[in-house]
Every structure is written in structure tokens, then in C-alpha cells.
Amino acid sequence: MSLDHKSTALDNGLRVLTSNMPHTYSVTLALFVGVGSRYEPNETAGSTHFLEHLLFKGTKNWPKAQDISEAIEGVGGVMNASTDREITIYWCKVAKPHFRRSLAVLLDMVLNPLLDSDEMEKERQVILEELRMSNDYPTHRVDLLMDEMLWPDQPMGRDVGGTPDSVNAITRDDLVALMQKQYGPSNVVISVAGGVSHEEVLEEIEGVTSGWKRRDTMSWSPVTLGQKEAAIRVEYKKAEQAHICVGMPALPLDHPDRYAQSLVNIMLGEGMSSRLFLEIREKQGLAYDVHSSLSQFRDCGSLVVYCGSEPSRSRKSLEAIMGQLSALREGFSERELEKAREYSKGRIMLRMEDTRSVAMWQGGQELLLNQVSTVEEVVSAIEGVTLEDVNRVAGELVDEKRMNLAVVGPFRSERRFREVFGV
């Protein structure tokens, strides 16, 4: 059965989307802002993430961080936020009786934040600790190295949180200017899913946001792709495992072949019956965690294979990965494609039972694509992908000259990996 999806664009450009799910006890409210790290100059890298943190530190009606958290957690709800390259999301999930107050909290965070200077300085230290913590994790470091290789010397290749130097350089005026520029109503989508009606949500939003004026926004920094030969980066870290990533450019978010590309990724390395899992874990016993992942953005994307392996077996693990990537040129079978189709459709349908997943589904599409595809439309598109489509896309993805290898582990040089990687 289709979700009861409705949308309204207010006079100031604010878009409100709802899906009525009357069988649920919960309501998820998500506020999407069209801003992320690829909108930032190098000097203030991490400012979007910094601002996201600071909005939790007090508003006009909930002046302390504790007031905000207790308004949601005090009724059993969950609240969080995330910053990525193109989008910032503030969300909470609460029991149905508390949705009005929770919506009021979210709106107050973006309409009336205090942006207190003292709180900002305390939060600066928290963010610096967050950066240190993340960089202590080899899995994070290898991901960051891969991003830097895929998109060198540009915002897409930077850590979303910035660097210690850039975070230390961010001023309150920088955050105020960022908020005034990007947190305008025409750059915001409010997405609500659960046991509430579209009319109930609009009633709560319209009065509060009537004075929120439309404004111009900044543009994002487009990607420049100029890679002409394969590349390797190895970073020494004393660790029990070698953390290996092989990555290559992929198709953007709205490309006509995006569904075929998604199915290629599923067959290659998503789930316990994927080619990578069956070969590297089940057959050869080289790794506990091996998988591939697909990232898609407005004008670019990436397909990355990750494997964690005992250092002395890292070369053999890389050989197995490269063997599976090379085999993509030989094509998939109809049986593999059918299995991937059912896997993909099943995962989407299961997600739609959860109010948070539904709110994220419709809000993200609206903000990034300016339209929301229904579950039925996406399922139909997946069913329409042919074996010829996936084999063509797989062949186009595997280009030796655009491949990158990033390794974090107890290695002082690239020597053991060069021959396997072909550079």
C-alpha cells in the first residue's frame, strides 16, 4: 500500500512534506537544510558542522542545552543531527502525543538560536576532541584518505568536520553569516512521518514561520575530476589489522543509470551473498569485514571496496579484491541480478515501516532532487533494470586509470601493494 504522502510549499519557499502512518505510535520530524561541507571555503572548513553543534546549545524558548535535550528525551524521544557534504539534518523521533512540542523545539533551533559565545568556545573544544577521536579510528582514516584521492584539493575531498586549524579559526561572525545565508526557508524542507495528518503539521508550522523571510543562498563547489592514472596512499599506523580501500568514481545522484549502479554494488559487495563476501570471507577466510559501498552526490559519486585484514595477508586480500573487480567486466548472471533486485526491493519496503526512514526518504529526495519518488516508482525502476544495463555500467565503472588504493596499517611504504595494484 502506498504511503499517504502530501506536500505543501509555503509562500516563503519552505517545503513541508508529510506521510500519514496511522498504525504507528511514533512521529519522526526531520528538518533538512541545503548546506554542507562542499559549500565552505578552506579557511572555515567545518563551519557547517560547528553550527550544527551550536544549535543544540540554546534557543530563545529553550535557553540551555539541557532544556532542549529534556524536551525530547524527557518524554522518551530521541534527537540528533548530522552534517554531510550537501545536507544538514536535524531530527527527532517521539511518541505521537509529543509531536507538537518536539516540532516547536526543532523550529526554535533554526529560527531563534542564541549562538552564545561562551557556549561556542566550549563546543569548539568538543569538536576538536571529535576530530581527534575520529582520526584515531583506522576505518575513518582510510575513508578520509580515499576521499582525498578521489577529489583532491577540493571541498568534496575534505573531512566534513574540517581540520584543527580551520575549526580554531572559525568565529561567531562566520557562523552567523552562514546561518543568515543558508538557513532561509526556501533552502529548508520539513519532513514528518507518523500518526499525524498533513493539516495538523501545517497548522503548527505556518504560524511560527510566517515571519521567516525568503533569501538568496550560496552555491556549492562543483567537483573537478582529472585523474589520469591509478594512485596509492599508505599511512602508517600501529594496528592489528590492515585497513584497505579500493575506490573509483561513480555516477551522481540523478543519473539515469543510478538503479543499475546500485544493483552492481549489491552484487559486488553488499550482504553475505555478495561476490566479495563469498570469495574473501567465506572461501579464503581473509577478512571478517569486507564490503562495497556506493556514495552519490549532485555531480559525482564513488564506489569503494573496504577490507580489514591481518597485515601479513594484506597483499593476498588486495589480490582477491582486484580479482573481483576485474571479474565485473565479464558480467553478471541473470540469477545474480534477480537476487539483487529482490534484495534491493525488500530493503526499501522494510525501511518504510519505520517513521524515521520514511521522513528521511521523502525529505532527502525533496531537498536534493526537488521531487519525491514513491516506493512503487522506485521498485518499478529497479524491476526495469536489465542484465545488459548492469553489465554495461559495471564495465564502465572498472577503469584501472581511475582506481585508487588507500591503506592504513603497520606499513612504512607502498612497496608490497604496487605490483598487485598495477602501478
C-alpha positions, 0 to 999 in steps of 0.5 A: 500500500502506498504511503499517504504522502502530501506536500505543501510549499509555503509562500516563503519557499519552505517545503513541508512534506508529510506521510500519514502512518496511522498504525504507528505510535511514533512521529519522526520530524526531520528538518533538512537544510541545503548546506554542507561541507562542499559549500565552505571555503578552506579557511572555515572548513567545518563551519557547517558542522560547528553550527550544527553543534551550536544549535543544540546549545540554546534557543530563545524558548529553550535557553540551555542545552539541557532544556532542549535535550529534556524536551525530547528525551524527557518524554522518551524521544530521541534527537540528533543531527548530522552534517554531510557534504550537501545536507544538514539534518536535524531530527527527532523521533517521539511518541505521537502525543509529543509531536507538537512540542518536539516540532516547536523545539526543532523550529526554535533551533533554526529560527531563534538560536542564541549562538552564545559565545561562551557556549561556542568556545566550549563546543569548539573544544568538543569538536576538536576532541571529535576530530581527534577521536575520529582520526584515531579510528583506522576505518575513518582514516582510510575513508578520509584518505580515499576521499582525498584521492578521489577529489583532491584539493577540493571541498568534496575531498575534505573531512566534513568536520574540517581540520584543527586549524580551520575549526580554531579559526572559525568565529561567531561572525562566520557562523552567523553569516552562514546561518543568515545565508543558508538557513532561509526557508526556501533552502529548508524542507520539513519532513514528518512521518507518523500518526499525524495528518498533513493539516495538523503539521501545517497548522503548527508550522505556518504560524511560527514561520510566517515571519521567516523571510525568503533569501538568496543562498550560496552555491556549492563547489562543483567537483573537478575530476582529472585523474589520469592514472591509478594512485596509492596512499599508505599511512602508517599506523600501529594496528592489528589489522590492515585497513584497505580501500579500493575506490573509483568514481561513480555516477551522481545522484540523478543519473539515469543509470543510478538503479543499475549502479546500485544493483552492481554494488549489491552484487559486488559487495553488499550482504553475505551473498555478495561476490566479495563476501563469498570469495574473501570471507567465506572461501579464503577466510581473509577478512571478517569485514569486507564490503562495497559501498556506493556514495552519490552526490549532485555531480559525482559519486564513488564506489569503494571496496573496504577490507580489514585484514591481518597485515601479513595477508594484506597483499593476498586480500588486495589480490582477491579484491582486484580479482573481483573487480576485474571479474565485473567486466565479464558480467553478471548472471541473470540469477545474480541480478534477480537476487539483487533486485529482490534484495534491493526491493525488500530493503526499501519496503522494510525501511518504510515501516519505520517513521524515521526512514520514511521522513528521511526518504521523502525529505532527502529526495525533496531537498536534493532532487526537488521531487519525491519518488514513491516506493512503487516508482522506485521498485518499478525502476529497479524491476526495469533494470536489465542484465545488459544495463548492469553489465554495461555500467559495471564495465564502465565503472572498472577503469584501472586509470581511475582506481585508487588504493588507500591503506592504513596499517603497520606499513612504512611504504607502498612497496608490497601493494604496487605490483598487485595494484598495477602501478 
